[in-house]
Amino acid sequence: MERGDTSRPGHGVGIMSAASLRRPSAPKGSVLGIHVITWNVASAAPTVDLSDLLQLNNKDLNLDIYIIGLQEMNSGLISLLSDAAFEDPWSSFFMDMLSPLNFVKISQVRMQGLLLLVFAKYQHLPYIQIISTKSTPTGLYGYWGNKGGVNICLKLYGYYVSIINCHLPPHMSNNEQRLEHFDRILESQTFEGYDIPNILDHDLILWFGDMNFRIEDFGLLFVQDCITRQCYRELWEKDQLSIAKRRDPLLREFQEGPLLFPPTYKFDRHSNNYDTSEKKRKPAWTDRILWRLKRQPQVSPMVSSLPTSYFSLMLKSYTSHMTYTISDHKPVTGTFNLEMNPLMSVPLVTMMPECLWTMENDMLIGYASTPEFLSSPWDWIGLYKVGMRHINDYVSYVWVGDNQVSCSNNPNQVYINISDVPESEDQFLLCYYSNNLHSIVGISQPFKIPLRYFLRDDALCEPEPQI
C-alpha cells in the first residue's frame, strides 16, 4: 500500500463534541478464552474439515483468541515462492473458517516449515499490540531453519505475552540436543532497542510445537500394551520431557496438563495405526503445549476484589484429535481461560463514523485519542466489512495526515472515500492503524452505510451503530 495524496472535499462540515465519542472500555476481572493448536502436518495440504480442531461445534465454549502453530509445512522451493507472493494454503484455510466468526488474523511469522498464527475477535484488537516477530533457526548449527522456533511477542490488555512455536531435533538419542535447542531459542528472545522486559519477566510464555521428546527404556510392545489399556500413567515416568522437568529448575517453571491422551507420533498416514513400517518407531508424546506464568501476588480469600495486576491462566482442556489422519502426527490442542484485571482498559483511539458527505462520496470520520498516544504521519484509517480476514483486507483507507479536516486537540476529523463501496446491507467497521505500534489502536462499533442519503448540502447523516 503506497502513501499518496487524496483530494479533500471543499464543503464545510460540523465538528463533533468530545462528549459524542464513546470510549469502550474493558471490564474489570475480564476472562478471555484462548485455544492453542500445535500440529506437525508433514507437508500435507489442508484438505479436511477442521471444525473439531477449532472447536467450532462446541456451543459451550466462548473463545476470544486462537493461537495456531504448525510444523513441517511444505517448504519446497516452488511452495515457498508461491507462499511469498500469496497467502499460504493453511493460513487461507484458517482465515476462511474463522473470519465469518469475527476473528481477524492479527499476526503471523513463518520460517521454512514452521508457521505461527494469532487470531483475535475484532473487539479485542485495540487492546493487542504486536511488539515483535522473530525466527530462531537451530538446524545446521543455527544456519538452517528446518529446526528452531518462531516467536510473536505482544501486549495483551497491557500484559506481556510471548508465544513460541518450535520444532526440536528428532530421534531417541538426541535428548540433550533437544534441551540445548530449547535453551538456545529461549536465550534468543531479546528485544534490543525496545523498552521491553526480558522474556522471563513476561507475564506469560506459551511454548508449544513438535518437541520430539521420546519414551525411554520401555520396549515397543510394552508401550503399545499401555496404549491399548489406556494406562498412560505408566509411561509418564519415562517421558523425556517429564524427566527433564524434574531435573532442570527453569524447565520446571513451565507447566503442562496431564497426558491423558494417546501418544501423538508416529502413525501410518490415513489411519490410526502406529508405525507399521520396517522402522516401527516407538510411539511418543512429541507434540506438547507448555506455559509459564510470571509469579503473581497471592489472592487472599478475605479480599473480595482481584489485585490491580492480577493475571492467571487456567487449563480447561488438553487433548489430541485422533480423527485427523493426513499426517503421521496427531494435532494437540489446549484450551485456556485467561483471567485478569486489564492494565489497559481504554483504547488509545476512540472512533465513530459521524456522518456521510453525500455529494462527494466521502464519509466524515471523527476520532479522539488519549494524551499518551503518539501519532505518526504514516497512521491510516481503514474501512472494513465485518468478517474481515486480516489487517490489509480493507475496502477503502485514508492516510490520517493527508485528509485531516480538523486537528484542534480532540476530536479530530478526516474524510475517507467510499465511492468503491457497493450498495449493500453489509455491516462495516472503521479501524485506526498506528504505524508506531504496528497495531490497530482504535475500532468503531459495527454500522451500516445507508443506501440512500439526503442530498441537501447541509445534510449530515449519522448511521445508527449496530450491536
N, C-alpha and C positions, 0 to 999 in steps of 0.2 A: 504494500500500500504506500504510494508516494504522497508526500505532503504537497498540496497545491492551493492556490488561491481560489476562493469561491465568491462569486458576486453577492453583495448584500442587497436585499430589497430596500427601496427608498421611501417606505411608508413609516410614519410614526406609530409607536405602539405604547401601550400602557405598561407600567412597571409594577411587578408584584410586591407586596409587602412580605417581609421575612416571616411574619406570622402565618402566611398562607402555605409555607413549606412545612410539611410534616416530617419529622425525623423519626423513622422507625428505629426502635431500639431492641437489643437482645434482652430477654428476661433474666432475672437473677436465677441461679440454680438451673441453667439450661442442661438438657440431656440431648446428645447427638448420637444417632445410630450410625455405626461405621461397619462396613462389610469389606473384609480383606480377602483377596483371591490370589493364590500362587499356583502356577501350573507350568510344568515343562511340557510344551506342546509338540516337541520332537519334529519340528518343521511342518507340522500339519496345518492345513488351512481351516478357517472357522466354518465348517460345513454342517454343524449340528445345532439344534436348539439349545441355547444356554440359559433358558428361563430358570431351571433348577439351580444352576451355578450362581446366578444373580439373585436367587430367592424371590423372583417376581411373583410367584404363586403363593407366597406366604403372606396372607392378608393381615396377620397379627404383627408383622414386622414393619416398623416405621424407620426407614433408613434415610440418612442425610448425606452420607459420603460413601463413595466406592473407591477402593484402592486396589488396583489390579496389577499384578506382576507376572510376566511371562518369561520363560527361558526357552532357549533353543528355537526361537522363531527362525523361519527360513532366511538365512543370511548369505545366500549365494550372490554373486556379483549382479546378475540381472535383477534379482529381487531387491537388493539394496538400492540400485539405481532407480528402480520403479518407485520404491517407498520414499526415496528422497524427493521425487517430483510430485508424488500423490500421497494420500493417506495410506498407510499400510493396511492390509485387509483386516487384521484383528482390531485395530483402532476404529476403523469404519464400522465394523460389526458391532462393537460395544456402543458406539455413538448411536447407531441405528436403533438399538434396543433401549437405550437409556434416555435419549433426548425427548421422546414422547412423554416420559415421566418427569420432565422438567429438570433432568440432570444435565449439567454442562461440563464438558471436558475443560478443566482449568489448567492442567499442566501435564507434560509428558517428557520423558527422556529415554533415548534408546542408545544402546551400544551393541552393535552386531546383533546377536540373537536375544539380547536382554531388552525388555520393554517394561516401563513403569508408567502407569496412567493414574490420574486422580480426577474423579468426577465429584461434583457437589451440586445440590439443589440451588437454583439461581438465587433464592433469597439469602443464602449464606455468602454469596460472592463478595460483598463489600467488607466482610469480616475475615477474608482469607487473603494473605499477601504472600506471593511466591518469592522467597528470599534467594534461592539458588537451585540450579540443577547441575549435577556432576556425574561423571563417569570415572570409574577406577578400574582399569584393566589389570589383571594379575596373571594372565596367560603369558607364556614365554618370558618369564622374569619381568612382567609388567609392561611388555611391548605389544601384547595381543589381547583383544577384547573378547575372546571366546569364553573366558572365565573372568570373574570380578564382580563388581557391584555398580548399580546406578542409584542415585540418591536425589530426592526432592526435599528441600528444606523450606518450610513455610511457617507463617504465623497464623494461628487459628484462634480468633477472638482474643488476640493478644498473647497467646502462649506459643512457645517454640516447639515445633513438631518436625522430626526428621524421619523420613521414610526411605528404607533401603531394600532394594530387590537384588538378590545375589545368586550367583551360580559358582559353587566351590568345586575343587578338584574331585574327580571320581575315584573309585576303587577302594577296596578294604584297606590296603596298605598305606594310603595317603592321608591318614587321620591327622598327623602332625602338620602336614601341609595345609589341610583344611583350616586348622586352628590358626596357623600363621597367616593365611589369607584373610581370615575373619578379622584378625588384629590389624592387618595392613589396610583393609577397607575402612575400618573404624578410624585409624590414625590419619587417613587421607581426608577426612571430613573437616577441613579447616576453612575458615571464611575470612581470608585476608582482605583488608580494605573495607570490611563491614563491621559495624558495631554490633556484633553477634556473639553470644557466649559460646564457649567450647561445646561440642556436641554432647559431652557427658553432663553438661549443665542444662541441656534442653529438657523441657517438661515431659516429653515423650519421644522415645525412639521405637518405631515399628520396623522390625527386621525380619524378612522372610525370603523364601526362594528355595531353589534346589540346592540344599546344603550338602547333600551326598553323604551324610553320616550313615554308617552301616551297623549291623548287629554282629558283635564279636563272638568268638568261641563256639557258640551253638552251631550244630550242623544243620544242613539243609532240611533233612527230614524232621528234626525236632521243631525247627521254626515253622515249617508247613503244618505240622500237627497242632502247634499252639494257635496258628491262624484258624485252622478248621474248627478247633474247640473254642475260639474267641477268648483264649486265655492270654491276652496281650501283656498282662502284668508280668508274666514270667519272662518276657523278652525285654522289658524296660531296663533291667539291671545291666544288660549287655549292650544297650544302645549307646553308641559312641558319644553322642551329644549329651546324653544324661550323665555319662561318666565324666565328661569334660566339665560339666556344670558343677559337679561335686568337688572338683579339684581346683578350678580357676575362680578366684574371687570376683573378677569383673564379669565373667560369663554367668556366674551365679546370680548376678543382679538382673539378668534377663529372665523374664517369666515365660512360661508356656502352659497351655492347657493340657489335661491328661490325654494320652494317646489311646483313645477308646475306639479307634477305627483301624482297619487292617493296614499293614504296610502298603505304601503307595507306589512301590517300584520293586521289581520290574515285571511288566505284563506283556504277554503277546498282544500285538495290536489287534484291534477289533474283537477283543474278547476280554473276559475277566479271569483268564488263566495266567498264573505266574509263569515266568520264563520257561519255555519248553525247548529252547534251542540247545545246541551242544554245550554251551557255556553254563546253562542252568544257574543263573545268578541267584544268590540268596535274597529273598525279599527283605526290604528295609524301609524305614520311615525317612526317606531322603528329603521330603518336601515338608517344610516346617514354617510356623509363624511364631515369632518371639516378640516380646515387647519389654521395654524398660521405662519405668516411671521415675521421675525425679522425686526424691523424698518429700512428702507433704506433711504439713503440721497435723498432729493428731486431732481428730474431731471429738470433743467431749460430748457424752450423751446428755449432759446437763445443759448444753448450748443448743438453742433451737435453730439458729441460722448457721450457714456454712461460712468458713473464714473467707476473707476477701480473695485470696488466690487459690481457692480450693479447685483441684483438678484430679479426677480419679477415673480410671479405666476399669470396666468390669466385663469379663468374658461371658458371653451368653451362649455361644456355640462354637465348637471346634471339631470339624469333621472332614472326611473325604467324600468324594462324589463318584461312586463306583460305576454309574451308568455311562460315563464318558469313556470311549474306547479308541479314540482316534490317535492316542499317544501311548507310549509304553509307561507313562506315569499317569496317576490319577490326580485330578486337581484337589486342592485342600483349601478350605475357607475358614475364616474366623470372624464371628460377628460380635461386636462390642457395643456397650453403652458407655459413652464418654460424658461424665457428669462434671460440671464446672460452674464457677462463678465467672462470667466473662470479664476480662480485663478491658476489653474494647466493647462498649455497649451501644455506641452511636457511630454510624458511618462517617467517614471523612467528608463525603459529599452527599447532600440530600437533593434529590431531583424530582421534578414533576413537569409533565407536559402541560403548560398553562393554556395555550390557545393555538389555533391554526390560522395562518395567514392565507387566505383563500385565493388571492389574485395572482400570487407568485408561486403557488405550490410549495410554500415553505412553512415549516412548523416552528413556532417560537418555543424555546425550552428555557425554563428557569431552573437555577440550581444555587445552592448555598453551601459553603464549605466551612469547616471548623477552623479556628485560628491556627492550629498547628499544621494544617495541610499546606504543603509546599507544591504549588502547581508548576507546570512546565509548558513552554510553547508547543511541545510535542504531545500534549494531552489531547484526547479526542473523545467525542461522544458518538456512540453507535445506536442506530435504531434496529431492533431485532424482533423477529417473530417469536412469540412464546413457543418453546420447543427447539430453540437454537442448539446446535451441536457443540460449538466451541466459540472462542472469543472473536475469531475472524469471520464468523457466519452472520455478518450484519447485512441488512437490507440497504441501509444508507449510513453515512457517517459525516461528521464535520470536525475539522480542527478547531478547537476551542478558541485559540488566539486569533484565527483568521475571521471568524464570524461573530465576534463579540459585539453585542448591542449596547450593553451597559456593564460596567465593572466597578460601580461605586460600592466597594466593600461587598455586602451581601444584601439581596440576592443578585446574581448575575444572569444575563440572558444571551442566548445565541440562537441563530437560525439553523435548521437542518432541512435539506431538500428532500421532499417526499414525492417528487414527480414520477419516480420509478416504482412507487409502491402501488401495486394493483388494487383496485377496489375489491374489498373482501370483508368478511366478518371476522378475520383473524384478530387475535389479541397481540399486542406489541409491548415491548419493554424498551426503555432508554437506559443505557449503561455509560458511565463515565470511566474512561480508562486512564490511569496515571502512568506516564512514561517513567517517572522516577521510581515508582513502586512496582512496575511491571505487573499491575493487577487492576481489576475493577474495584473502584473505591466508592461508587455510588450507583444505585439502581432504582428505577421507578417502580411503582405499582403497575401491574398489567392494565392496559387500557385498549380501547378500540378507536380507530380513526374513523370518524363519521363519514358516511358515503356521500352525503350532500351537505353543503355549507350555505350559510347566508352570504350573499355576495356584496353586502354593503362595505364600503371602505373602512368604516369604523366598527365593523362587527368582529368580535373576538369570540371564538367558540371554545368552550372548555370541555374536553372529553371527560366523561364520568369514569373514574377508576373502577376496574372490575376486580372483585376479590375472589 
